[in-house]
Amino acid sequence: MDAIRNSTPDQIRAMIRDSAHGAVRRLTDPRTGDVYCWPAEQATHAVGAAELCIPYDRPPGAGDVLTLDNG
């Protein structure tokens, strides 16, 4: 999983453009406030949290997914 910690808006936009799904997942570590983003197709929020050792107790489908606004 190619997660970036505390990414800039430009890094997020580039990651979204390069993502096979045109989206990134975002997760905040409640202990540190660090924000992690990764291409959506690489891992669900639960899997990403486990790989990053971040506590995660949201139900499936409740995580943040970012896309580019093409409107």
PDB file with SEQRES, HELIX, SHEET and CRYST1 records, atoms N, CA, C and O in Angstrom:
SEQRES   1 A   71  MET ASP ALA ILE ARG ASN SER THR PRO ASP GLN ILE ARG          
SEQRES   2 A   71  ALA MET ILE ARG ASP SER ALA HIS GLY ALA VAL ARG ARG          
SEQRES   3 A   71  LEU THR ASP PRO ARG THR GLY ASP VAL TYR CYS TRP PRO          
SEQRES   4 A   71  ALA GLU GLN ALA THR HIS ALA VAL GLY ALA ALA GLU LEU          
SEQRES   5 A   71  CYS ILE PRO TYR ASP ARG PRO PRO GLY ALA GLY ASP VAL          
SEQRES   6 A   71  LEU THR LEU ASP ASN GLY                                      
HELIX    1 AA1 PRO A    9  ASP A   18  1                                  10    
HELIX    2 AA2 ALA A   40  GLN A   42  5                                   3    
HELIX    3 AA3 HIS A   45  LEU A   52  1                                   8    
SHEET    1 AA1 4 ILE A   4  ARG A   5  0                                        
SHEET    2 AA1 4 VAL A  35  PRO A  39 -1                                        
SHEET    3 AA1 4 VAL A  24  THR A  28 -1                                        
SHEET    4 AA1 4 ASP A  64  LEU A  66 -1                                        
CRYST1    1.000    1.000    1.000  90.00  90.00  90.00 P 1           1          
ATOM      1  N   MET A   1       0.851  -1.173   0.000  1.00  0.00           N  
ATOM      2  CA  MET A   1       0.000   0.000   0.000  1.00  0.00           C  
ATOM      3  C   MET A   1       0.896   1.235   0.000  1.00  0.00           C  
ATOM      4  O   MET A   1       1.813   1.351   0.813  1.00  0.00           O  
ATOM      5  N   ASP A   2       0.621   2.143  -0.909  1.00  0.00           N  
ATOM      6  CA  ASP A   2       1.433   3.350  -1.068  1.00  0.00           C  
ATOM      7  C   ASP A   2       0.796   4.536  -0.352  1.00  0.00           C  
ATOM      8  O   ASP A   2       0.298   5.461  -0.995  1.00  0.00           O  
ATOM      9  N   ALA A   3       0.811   4.506   0.977  1.00  0.00           N  
ATOM     10  CA  ALA A   3       0.208   5.578   1.771  1.00  0.00           C  
ATOM     11  C   ALA A   3       1.183   6.734   1.935  1.00  0.00           C  
ATOM     12  O   ALA A   3       2.390   6.531   2.072  1.00  0.00           O  
ATOM     13  N   ILE A   4       0.645   7.947   1.917  1.00  0.00           N  
ATOM     14  CA  ILE A   4       1.420   9.155   2.175  1.00  0.00           C  
ATOM     15  C   ILE A   4       0.871   9.798   3.439  1.00  0.00           C  
ATOM     16  O   ILE A   4      -0.339   9.979   3.579  1.00  0.00           O  
ATOM     17  N   ARG A   5       1.768  10.143   4.360  1.00  0.00           N  
ATOM     18  CA  ARG A   5       1.366  10.789   5.619  1.00  0.00           C  
ATOM     19  C   ARG A   5       1.366  12.300   5.427  1.00  0.00           C  
ATOM     20  O   ARG A   5       2.324  12.875   4.912  1.00  0.00           O  
ATOM     21  N   ASN A   6       0.265  12.937   5.856  1.00  0.00           N  
ATOM     22  CA  ASN A   6       0.126  14.397   5.824  1.00  0.00           C  
ATOM     23  C   ASN A   6       0.457  14.965   4.444  1.00  0.00           C  
ATOM     24  O   ASN A   6       1.238  15.908   4.319  1.00  0.00           O  
ATOM     25  N   SER A   7      -0.145  14.381   3.421  1.00  0.00           N  
ATOM     26  CA  SER A   7       0.111  14.781   2.042  1.00  0.00           C  
ATOM     27  C   SER A   7      -0.428  16.182   1.758  1.00  0.00           C  
ATOM     28  O   SER A   7      -1.367  16.648   2.404  1.00  0.00           O  
ATOM     29  N   THR A   8       0.185  16.836   0.783  1.00  0.00           N  
ATOM     30  CA  THR A   8      -0.261  18.155   0.346  1.00  0.00           C  
ATOM     31  C   THR A   8      -1.444  17.987  -0.605  1.00  0.00           C  
ATOM     32  O   THR A   8      -1.662  16.894  -1.129  1.00  0.00           O  
ATOM     33  N   PRO A   9      -2.210  19.057  -0.836  1.00  0.00           N  
ATOM     34  CA  PRO A   9      -3.297  18.963  -1.818  1.00  0.00           C  
ATOM     35  C   PRO A   9      -2.797  18.527  -3.201  1.00  0.00           C  
ATOM     36  O   PRO A   9      -3.469  17.753  -3.883  1.00  0.00           O  
ATOM     37  N   ASP A  10      -1.629  19.016  -3.618  1.00  0.00           N  
ATOM     38  CA  ASP A  10      -1.088  18.612  -4.922  1.00  0.00           C  
ATOM     39  C   ASP A  10      -0.766  17.117  -4.959  1.00  0.00           C  
ATOM     40  O   ASP A  10      -1.009  16.457  -5.969  1.00  0.00           O  
ATOM     41  N   GLN A  11      -0.225  16.585  -3.871  1.00  0.00           N  
ATOM     42  CA  GLN A  11       0.066  15.146  -3.814  1.00  0.00           C  
ATOM     43  C   GLN A  11      -1.222  14.331  -3.882  1.00  0.00           C  
ATOM     44  O   GLN A  11      -1.265  13.291  -4.539  1.00  0.00           O  
ATOM     45  N   ILE A  12      -2.265  14.798  -3.209  1.00  0.00           N  
ATOM     46  CA  ILE A  12      -3.549  14.085  -3.230  1.00  0.00           C  
ATOM     47  C   ILE A  12      -4.141  14.104  -4.633  1.00  0.00           C  
ATOM     48  O   ILE A  12      -4.605  13.075  -5.125  1.00  0.00           O  
ATOM     49  N   ARG A  13      -4.128  15.275  -5.284  1.00  0.00           N  
ATOM     50  CA  ARG A  13      -4.659  15.354  -6.651  1.00  0.00           C  
ATOM     51  C   ARG A  13      -3.901  14.415  -7.587  1.00  0.00           C  
ATOM     52  O   ARG A  13      -4.515  13.723  -8.399  1.00  0.00           O  
ATOM     53  N   ALA A  14      -2.582  14.387  -7.481  1.00  0.00           N  
ATOM     54  CA  ALA A  14      -1.781  13.500  -8.335  1.00  0.00           C  
ATOM     55  C   ALA A  14      -2.107  12.037  -8.052  1.00  0.00           C  
ATOM     56  O   ALA A  14      -2.207  11.229  -8.976  1.00  0.00           O  
ATOM     57  N   MET A  15      -2.273  11.698  -6.785  1.00  0.00           N  
ATOM     58  CA  MET A  15      -2.595  10.321  -6.419  1.00  0.00           C  
ATOM     59  C   MET A  15      -3.967   9.925  -6.980  1.00  0.00           C  
ATOM     60  O   MET A  15      -4.141   8.801  -7.453  1.00  0.00           O  
ATOM     61  N   ILE A  16      -4.931  10.835  -6.929  1.00  0.00           N  
ATOM     62  CA  ILE A  16      -6.265  10.563  -7.475  1.00  0.00           C  
ATOM     63  C   ILE A  16      -6.171  10.346  -8.984  1.00  0.00           C  
ATOM     64  O   ILE A  16      -6.746   9.396  -9.517  1.00  0.00           O  
ATOM     65  N   ARG A  17      -5.446  11.227  -9.668  1.00  0.00           N  
ATOM     66  CA  ARG A  17      -5.305  11.093 -11.133  1.00  0.00           C  
ATOM     67  C   ARG A  17      -4.640   9.772 -11.515  1.00  0.00           C  
ATOM     68  O   ARG A  17      -5.000   9.166 -12.525  1.00  0.00           O  
ATOM     69  N   ASP A  18      -3.674   9.322 -10.713  1.00  0.00           N  
ATOM     70  CA  ASP A  18      -2.944   8.086 -11.017  1.00  0.00           C  
ATOM     71  C   ASP A  18      -3.669   6.822 -10.556  1.00  0.00           C  
ATOM     72  O   ASP A  18      -3.300   5.718 -10.957  1.00  0.00           O  
ATOM     73  N   SER A  19      -4.684   6.971  -9.730  1.00  0.00           N  
ATOM     74  CA  SER A  19      -5.404   5.829  -9.170  1.00  0.00           C  
ATOM     75  C   SER A  19      -6.259   5.142 -10.233  1.00  0.00           C  
ATOM     76  O   SER A  19      -6.916   5.808 -11.033  1.00  0.00           O  
ATOM     77  N   ALA A  20      -6.248   3.828 -10.238  1.00  0.00           N  
ATOM     78  CA  ALA A  20      -7.086   3.057 -11.169  1.00  0.00           C  
ATOM     79  C   ALA A  20      -8.569   3.335 -10.941  1.00  0.00           C  
ATOM     80  O   ALA A  20      -9.363   3.226 -11.876  1.00  0.00           O  
ATOM     81  N   HIS A  21      -8.954   3.689  -9.722  1.00  0.00           N  
ATOM     82  CA  HIS A  21     -10.356   3.975  -9.396  1.00  0.00           C  
ATOM     83  C   HIS A  21     -10.657   5.465  -9.403  1.00  0.00           C  
ATOM     84  O   HIS A  21     -11.802   5.859  -9.181  1.00  0.00           O  
ATOM     85  N   GLY A  22      -9.653   6.305  -9.654  1.00  0.00           N  
ATOM     86  CA  GLY A  22      -9.861   7.752  -9.638  1.00  0.00           C  
ATOM     87  C   GLY A  22     -10.225   8.263  -8.258  1.00  0.00           C  
ATOM     88  O   GLY A  22     -10.978   9.228  -8.125  1.00  0.00           O  
ATOM     89  N   ALA A  23      -9.685   7.612  -7.221  1.00  0.00           N  
ATOM     90  CA  ALA A  23     -10.040   7.984  -5.849  1.00  0.00           C  
ATOM     91  C   ALA A  23      -8.930   7.571  -4.890  1.00  0.00           C  
ATOM     92  O   ALA A  23      -8.153   6.659  -5.168  1.00  0.00           O  
ATOM     93  N   VAL A  24      -8.876   8.261  -3.758  1.00  0.00           N  
ATOM     94  CA  VAL A  24      -7.980   7.863  -2.673  1.00  0.00           C  
ATOM     95  C   VAL A  24      -8.794   7.708  -1.403  1.00  0.00           C  
ATOM     96  O   VAL A  24      -9.849   8.322  -1.240  1.00  0.00           O  
ATOM     97  N   ARG A  25      -8.294   6.891  -0.526  1.00  0.00           N  
ATOM     98  CA  ARG A  25      -8.898   6.730   0.796  1.00  0.00           C  
ATOM     99  C   ARG A  25      -8.094   7.573   1.777  1.00  0.00           C  
ATOM    100  O   ARG A  25      -6.875   7.699   1.660  1.00  0.00           O  
ATOM    101  N   ARG A  26      -8.812   8.156   2.760  1.00  0.00           N  
ATOM    102  CA  ARG A  26      -8.171   9.006   3.760  1.00  0.00           C  
ATOM    103  C   ARG A  26      -8.511   8.493   5.144  1.00  0.00           C  
ATOM    104  O   ARG A  26      -9.651   8.126   5.427  1.00  0.00           O  
ATOM    105  N   LEU A  27      -7.506   8.475   6.000  1.00  0.00           N  
ATOM    106  CA  LEU A  27      -7.671   7.977   7.358  1.00  0.00           C  
ATOM    107  C   LEU A  27      -6.832   8.834   8.295  1.00  0.00           C  
ATOM    108  O   LEU A  27      -5.664   9.107   8.015  1.00  0.00           O  
ATOM    109  N   THR A  28      -7.428   9.261   9.411  1.00  0.00           N  
ATOM    110  CA  THR A  28      -6.715  10.062  10.407  1.00  0.00           C  
ATOM    111  C   THR A  28      -6.400   9.201  11.618  1.00  0.00           C  
ATOM    112  O   THR A  28      -7.268   8.505  12.144  1.00  0.00           O  
ATOM    113  N   ASP A  29      -5.152   9.257  12.053  1.00  0.00           N  
ATOM    114  CA  ASP A  29      -4.742   8.542  13.259  1.00  0.00           C  
ATOM    115  C   ASP A  29      -5.247   9.337  14.457  1.00  0.00           C  
ATOM    116  O   ASP A  29      -4.789  10.458  14.676  1.00  0.00           O  
ATOM    117  N   PRO A  30      -6.184   8.789  15.243  1.00  0.00           N  
ATOM    118  CA  PRO A  30      -6.760   9.539  16.363  1.00  0.00           C  
ATOM    119  C   PRO A  30      -5.749   9.834  17.470  1.00  0.00           C  
ATOM    120  O   PRO A  30      -5.976  10.715  18.299  1.00  0.00           O  
ATOM    121  N   ARG A  31      -4.646   9.107  17.484  1.00  0.00           N  
ATOM    122  CA  ARG A  31      -3.638   9.315  18.534  1.00  0.00           C  
ATOM    123  C   ARG A  31      -2.708  10.473  18.211  1.00  0.00           C  
ATOM    124  O   ARG A  31      -2.247  11.166  19.118  1.00  0.00           O  
ATOM    125  N   THR A  32      -2.423  10.693  16.926  1.00  0.00           N  
ATOM    126  CA  THR A  32      -1.427  11.694  16.532  1.00  0.00           C  
ATOM    127  C   THR A  32      -1.993  12.836  15.698  1.00  0.00           C  
ATOM    128  O   THR A  32      -1.395  13.909  15.620  1.00  0.00           O  
ATOM    129  N   GLY A  33      -3.152  12.602  15.070  1.00  0.00           N  
ATOM    130  CA  GLY A  33      -3.712  13.588  14.156  1.00  0.00           C  
ATOM    131  C   GLY A  33      -3.125  13.502  12.755  1.00  0.00           C  
ATOM    132  O   GLY A  33      -3.539  14.249  11.869  1.00  0.00           O  
ATOM    133  N   ASP A  34      -2.161  12.598  12.539  1.00  0.00           N  
ATOM    134  CA  ASP A  34      -1.599  12.419  11.202  1.00  0.00           C  
ATOM    135  C   ASP A  34      -2.677  11.881  10.267  1.00  0.00           C  
ATOM    136  O   ASP A  34      -3.492  11.042  10.652  1.00  0.00           O  
ATOM    137  N   VAL A  35      -2.665  12.378   9.031  1.00  0.00           N  
ATOM    138  CA  VAL A  35      -3.644  11.978   8.026  1.00  0.00           C  
ATOM    139  C   VAL A  35      -2.923  11.182   6.945  1.00  0.00           C  
ATOM    140  O   VAL A  35      -1.909  11.628   6.408  1.00  0.00           O  
ATOM    141  N   TYR A  36      -3.448  10.009   6.632  1.00  0.00           N  
ATOM    142  CA  TYR A  36      -2.853   9.127   5.630  1.00  0.00           C  
ATOM    143  C   TYR A  36      -3.803   8.995   4.445  1.00  0.00           C  
ATOM    144  O   TYR A  36      -5.014   8.858   4.616  1.00  0.00           O  
ATOM    145  N   CYS A  37      -3.234   9.040   3.236  1.00  0.00           N  
ATOM    146  CA  CYS A  37      -4.001   8.823   2.010  1.00  0.00           C  
ATOM    147  C   CYS A  37      -3.292   7.773   1.168  1.00  0.00           C  
ATOM    148  O   CYS A  37      -2.064   7.685   1.161  1.00  0.00           O  
ATOM    149  N   TRP A  38      -4.099   6.971   0.451  1.00  0.00           N  
ATOM    150  CA  TRP A  38      -3.536   5.964  -0.457  1.00  0.00           C  
ATOM    151  C   TRP A  38      -4.542   5.708  -1.569  1.00  0.00           C  
ATOM    152  O   TRP A  38      -5.735   5.949  -1.391  1.00  0.00           O  
ATOM    153  N   PRO A  39      -4.065   5.213  -2.737  1.00  0.00           N  
ATOM    154  CA  PRO A  39      -4.973   4.906  -3.836  1.00  0.00           C  
ATOM    155  C   PRO A  39      -6.058   3.921  -3.379  1.00  0.00           C  
ATOM    156  O   PRO A  39      -5.766   2.913  -2.736  1.00  0.00           O  
ATOM    157  N   ALA A  40      -7.290   4.229  -3.718  1.00  0.00           N  
ATOM    158  CA  ALA A  40      -8.440   3.468  -3.215  1.00  0.00           C  
ATOM    159  C   ALA A  40      -8.379   1.982  -3.547  1.00  0.00           C  
ATOM    160  O   ALA A  40      -8.846   1.152  -2.767  1.00  0.00           O  
ATOM    161  N   GLU A  41      -7.806   1.643  -4.699  1.00  0.00           N  
ATOM    162  CA  GLU A  41      -7.798   0.234  -5.103  1.00  0.00           C  
ATOM    163  C   GLU A  41      -6.789  -0.606  -4.323  1.00  0.00           C  
ATOM    164  O   GLU A  41      -6.820  -1.834  -4.401  1.00  0.00           O  
ATOM    165  N   GLN A  42      -5.906   0.033  -3.580  1.00  0.00           N  
ATOM    166  CA  GLN A  42      -4.849  -0.720  -2.898  1.00  0.00           C  
ATOM    167  C   GLN A  42      -5.287  -1.363  -1.593  1.00  0.00           C  
ATOM    168  O   GLN A  42      -4.742  -2.397  -1.207  1.00  0.00           O  
ATOM    169  N   ALA A  43      -6.252  -0.780  -0.911  1.00  0.00           N  
ATOM    170  CA  ALA A  43      -6.683  -1.355   0.373  1.00  0.00           C  
ATOM    171  C   ALA A  43      -7.953  -0.672   0.856  1.00  0.00           C  
ATOM    172  O   ALA A  43      -8.167   0.513   0.600  1.00  0.00           O  
ATOM    173  N   THR A  44      -8.790  -1.423   1.551  1.00  0.00           N  
ATOM    174  CA  THR A  44      -9.941  -0.823   2.227  1.00  0.00           C  
ATOM    175  C   THR A  44      -9.430  -0.013   3.418  1.00  0.00           C  
ATOM    176  O   THR A  44      -8.249  -0.076   3.759  1.00  0.00           O  
ATOM    177  N   HIS A  45     -10.324   0.746   4.045  1.00  0.00           N  
ATOM    178  CA  HIS A  45      -9.923   1.498   5.236  1.00  0.00           C  
ATOM    179  C   HIS A  45      -9.469   0.560   6.355  1.00  0.00           C  
ATOM    180  O   HIS A  45      -8.478   0.830   7.033  1.00  0.00           O  
ATOM    181  N   ALA A  46     -10.189  -0.529   6.543  1.00  0.00           N  
ATOM    182  CA  ALA A  46      -9.837  -1.461   7.622  1.00  0.00           C  
ATOM    183  C   ALA A  46      -8.462  -2.084   7.386  1.00  0.00           C  
ATOM    184  O   ALA A  46      -7.664  -2.196   8.317  1.00  0.00           O  
ATOM    185  N   VAL A  47      -8.185  -2.486   6.153  1.00  0.00           N  
ATOM    186  CA  VAL A  47      -6.882  -3.068   5.826  1.00  0.00           C  
ATOM    187  C   VAL A  47      -5.788  -2.009   5.949  1.00  0.00           C  
ATOM    188  O   VAL A  47      -4.717  -2.282   6.490  1.00  0.00           O  
ATOM    189  N   GLY A  48      -6.058  -0.798   5.446  1.00  0.00           N  
ATOM    190  CA  GLY A  48      -5.084   0.285   5.557  1.00  0.00           C  
ATOM    191  C   GLY A  48      -4.768   0.611   7.002  1.00  0.00           C  
ATOM    192  O   GLY A  48      -3.605   0.797   7.358  1.00  0.00           O  
ATOM    193  N   ALA A  49      -5.794   0.682   7.838  1.00  0.00           N  
ATOM    194  CA  ALA A  49      -5.582   0.961   9.261  1.00  0.00           C  
ATOM    195  C   ALA A  49      -4.717  -0.118   9.898  1.00  0.00           C  
ATOM    196  O   ALA A  49      -3.820   0.186  10.684  1.00  0.00           O  
ATOM    197  N   ALA A  50      -4.982  -1.368   9.563  1.00  0.00           N  
ATOM    198  CA  ALA A  50      -4.187  -2.464  10.120  1.00  0.00           C  
ATOM    199  C   ALA A  50      -2.728  -2.361   9.674  1.00  0.00           C  
ATOM    200  O   ALA A  50      -1.817  -2.549  10.480  1.00  0.00           O  
ATOM    201  N   GLU A  51      -2.506  -2.062   8.386  1.00  0.00           N  
ATOM    202  CA  GLU A  51      -1.133  -1.946   7.884  1.00  0.00           C  
ATOM    203  C   GLU A  51      -0.396  -0.772   8.519  1.00  0.00           C  
ATOM    204  O   GLU A  51       0.816  -0.831   8.724  1.00  0.00           O  
ATOM    205  N   LEU A  52      -1.137   0.304   8.832  1.00  0.00           N  
ATOM    206  CA  LEU A  52      -0.527   1.496   9.423  1.00  0.00           C  
ATOM    207  C   LEU A  52      -0.552   1.473  10.952  1.00  0.00           C  
ATOM    208  O   LEU A  52      -0.076   2.403  11.603  1.00  0.00           O  
ATOM    209  N   CYS A  53      -1.109   0.405  11.514  1.00  0.00           N  
ATOM    210  CA  CYS A  53      -1.236   0.258  12.981  1.00  0.00           C  
ATOM    211  C   CYS A  53      -2.030   1.410  13.595  1.00  0.00           C  
ATOM    212  O   CYS A  53      -1.654   1.967  14.626  1.00  0.00           O  
ATOM    213  N   ILE A  54      -3.142   1.753  12.934  1.00  0.00           N  
ATOM    214  CA  ILE A  54      -4.028   2.820  13.396  1.00  0.00           C  
ATOM    215  C   ILE A  54      -5.313   2.186  13.912  1.00  0.00           C  
ATOM    216  O   ILE A  54      -5.880   1.324  13.241  1.00  0.00           O  
ATOM    217  N   PRO A  55      -5.789   2.595  15.095  1.00  0.00           N  
ATOM    218  CA  PRO A  55      -7.074   2.077  15.582  1.00  0.00           C  
ATOM    219  C   PRO A  55      -8.192   2.451  14.596  1.00  0.00           C  
ATOM    220  O   PRO A  55      -8.255   3.586  14.123  1.00  0.00           O  
ATOM    221  N   TYR A  56      -9.062   1.497  14.295  1.00  0.00           N  
ATOM    222  CA  TYR A  56     -10.141   1.752  13.333  1.00  0.00           C  
ATOM    223  C   TYR A  56     -11.341   0.902  13.701  1.00  0.00           C  
ATOM    224  O   TYR A  56     -11.251  -0.324  13.754  1.00  0.00           O  
ATOM    225  N   ASP A  57     -12.473   1.561  13.955  1.00  0.00           N  
ATOM    226  CA  ASP A  57     -13.668   0.812  14.346  1.00  0.00           C  
ATOM    227  C   ASP A  57     -14.916   1.256  13.584  1.00  0.00           C  
ATOM    228  O   ASP A  57     -16.034   1.041  14.054  1.00  0.00           O  
ATOM    229  N   ARG A  58     -14.739   1.868  12.423  1.00  0.00           N  
ATOM    230  CA  ARG A  58     -15.891   2.287  11.630  1.00  0.00           C  
ATOM    231  C   ARG A  58     -16.473   1.095  10.874  1.00  0.00           C  
ATOM    232  O   ARG A  58     -15.751   0.158  10.532  1.00  0.00           O  
ATOM    233  N   PRO A  59     -17.780   1.132  10.615  1.00  0.00           N  
ATOM    234  CA  PRO A  59     -18.376   0.052   9.813  1.00  0.00           C  
ATOM    235  C   PRO A  59     -17.955   0.172   8.349  1.00  0.00           C  
ATOM    236  O   PRO A  59     -17.553   1.251   7.914  1.00  0.00           O  
ATOM    237  N   PRO A  60     -18.040  -0.917   7.582  1.00  0.00           N  
ATOM    238  CA  PRO A  60     -17.696  -0.860   6.160  1.00  0.00           C  
ATOM    239  C   PRO A  60     -18.467   0.250   5.452  1.00  0.00           C  
ATOM    240  O   PRO A  60     -19.665   0.425   5.678  1.00  0.00           O  
ATOM    241  N   GLY A  61     -17.777   0.996   4.597  1.00  0.00           N  
ATOM    242  CA  GLY A  61     -18.404   2.074   3.844  1.00  0.00           C  
ATOM    243  C   GLY A  61     -18.438   3.409   4.562  1.00  0.00           C  
ATOM    244  O   GLY A  61     -18.953   4.383   4.013  1.00  0.00           O  
ATOM    245  N   ALA A  62     -17.906   3.483   5.769  1.00  0.00           N  
ATOM    246  CA  ALA A  62     -17.987   4.725   6.543  1.00  0.00           C  
ATOM    247  C   ALA A  62     -16.714   5.565   6.464  1.00  0.00           C  
ATOM    248  O   ALA A  62     -16.650   6.627   7.085  1.00  0.00           O  
ATOM    249  N   GLY A  63     -15.709   5.126   5.727  1.00  0.00           N  
ATOM    250  CA  GLY A  63     -14.454   5.870   5.643  1.00  0.00           C  
ATOM    251  C   GLY A  63     -14.506   6.964   4.594  1.00  0.00           C  
ATOM    252  O   GLY A  63     -15.407   6.995   3.755  1.00  0.00           O  
ATOM    253  N   ASP A  64     -13.521   7.873   4.650  1.00  0.00           N  
ATOM    254  CA  ASP A  64     -13.436   8.977   3.695  1.00  0.00           C  
ATOM    255  C   ASP A  64     -12.819   8.506   2.383  1.00  0.00           C  
ATOM    256  O   ASP A  64     -11.784   7.840   2.374  1.00  0.00           O  
ATOM    257  N   VAL A  65     -13.470   8.860   1.271  1.00  0.00           N  
ATOM    258  CA  VAL A  65     -12.947   8.598  -0.065  1.00  0.00           C  
ATOM    259  C   VAL A  65     -12.936   9.932  -0.799  1.00  0.00           C  
ATOM    260  O   VAL A  65     -13.956  10.619  -0.859  1.00  0.00           O  
ATOM    261  N   LEU A  66     -11.784  10.300  -1.358  1.00  0.00           N  
ATOM    262  CA  LEU A  66     -11.631  11.570  -2.052  1.00  0.00           C  
ATOM    263  C   LEU A  66     -11.539  11.338  -3.552  1.00  0.00           C  
ATOM    264  O   LEU A  66     -10.875  10.408  -4.009  1.00  0.00           O  
ATOM    265  N   THR A  67     -12.217  12.200  -4.317  1.00  0.00           N  
ATOM    266  CA  THR A  67     -12.150  12.178  -5.772  1.00  0.00           C  
ATOM    267  C   THR A  67     -11.965  13.612  -6.248  1.00  0.00           C  
ATOM    268  O   THR A  67     -12.100  14.548  -5.460  1.00  0.00           O  
ATOM    269  N   LEU A  68     -11.659  13.793  -7.530  1.00  0.00           N  
ATOM    270  CA  LEU A  68     -11.563  15.129  -8.100  1.00  0.00           C  
ATOM    271  C   LEU A  68     -12.944  15.594  -8.514  1.00  0.00           C  
ATOM    272  O   LEU A  68     -13.733  14.816  -9.049  1.00  0.00           O  
ATOM    273  N   ASP A  69     -13.237  16.855  -8.270  1.00  0.00           N  
ATOM    274  CA  ASP A  69     -14.516  17.436  -8.671  1.00  0.00           C  
ATOM    275  C   ASP A  69     -14.398  17.869 -10.121  1.00  0.00           C  
ATOM    276  O   ASP A  69     -13.724  18.849 -10.438  1.00  0.00           O  
ATOM    277  N   ASN A  70     -15.055  17.136 -10.990  1.00  0.00           N  
ATOM    278  CA  ASN A  70     -15.008  17.458 -12.411  1.00  0.00           C  
ATOM    279  C   ASN A  70     -16.205  18.278 -12.854  1.00  0.00           C  
ATOM    280  O   ASN A  70     -16.434  18.459 -14.050  1.00  0.00           O  
ATOM    281  N   GLY A  71     -16.968  18.776 -11.889  1.00  0.00           N  
ATOM    282  CA  GLY A  71     -18.173  19.526 -12.215  1.00  0.00           C  
ATOM    283  C   GLY A  71     -17.887  20.930 -12.366  1.00  0.00           C  
ATOM    284  O   GLY A  71     -18.791  21.718 -12.643  1.00  0.00           O  
TER     285      GLY A  71                                                      
END                                                                             
